[in-house]
Amino acid sequence: MNFPSHLFRFYLLVVLLFGCCTLIKSQTIKIYPDKMPGSKDVGVSDHVESEGLVRQVVTPTLELFLPEKEKSTGVGVVICPGGGYSVIVYGGEGVQTAKEFVKRGIAAFVLKYRLPSDDIMQNKTTGPLQDAQQAIELVRKNAKEWNVDPNRIGIMGFSAGGHLASTAATHYSNVLIENSDSISVRPDFQILVYPVISMQDKLTHVGSRNQLLGNNPSQDLKDLYSNELQVDENTPPAYITHAADDELVDVDNSIQYFEKLRHYGVSVEMHIYPEGNHGFIFKHPGWMEPLFKWMETSGLTKKQ
């Protein structure tokens, strides 16, 4: 995949530096109680490259970060870290973001989703989305126990994780998991951070597309997973942030998605930094403040 070595080293340094900064407690659970949909029984295990960086996921999990009950706003966010569908930047984008949410009374659930692989999946294009849908269903099913409002559960994604999050936000009518209780898998809102949105030749991040769709996907498949083409009036409200000088994922991914949402009358707010490149969250420590403001002004974090 096209994942620059200098960015890889930067991500690695960040997760190592931040790994011991706070003692906020968490709990990790498997998202599937039984057999995973579309999986192959190949007898391999998860592979963690280092603290906070994952290269292979066989057993997807959800790490729960729950605020104290008296501080809870009732909002829950499923977080999909990025990594080009080739790795998961679990620590720097997942865990650290979750801890910031908890400080604001927001429950956060970091998803360790299956990375697309023909070795472990019958259809690698659907595996990550199945995991995202399962995570949303799981949070809704346990909303009372986890002190979350089932109508205020959103999804958040970074980079390729942003593609996964926007896929969950636009493909929710195609339920790909066992859902006997008919629990909605539609997120109530979406938060996208330097996201991959499009699979079209002139805009996509080629490495992410190759990992998810293969090296020579059909135009129909590219269209299906170009989420700017899947927006309609029922797409959930969105907060989008990106850097204008992003050399890895073109900011036009966010701009085109914003335009589609706007034209369909979907509430959307976007913040574009003039500089910061890909992974700008590690260079702009206050990047979440506008996000928290958006959550406040949109009524999400107002206690019910």
Order of alpha helices (4+ residues) and beta strands (2+ residues): alpha-beta-beta-beta-beta-beta-beta-alpha-beta-alpha-beta-alpha-beta-alpha-alpha-beta-alpha-beta-alpha
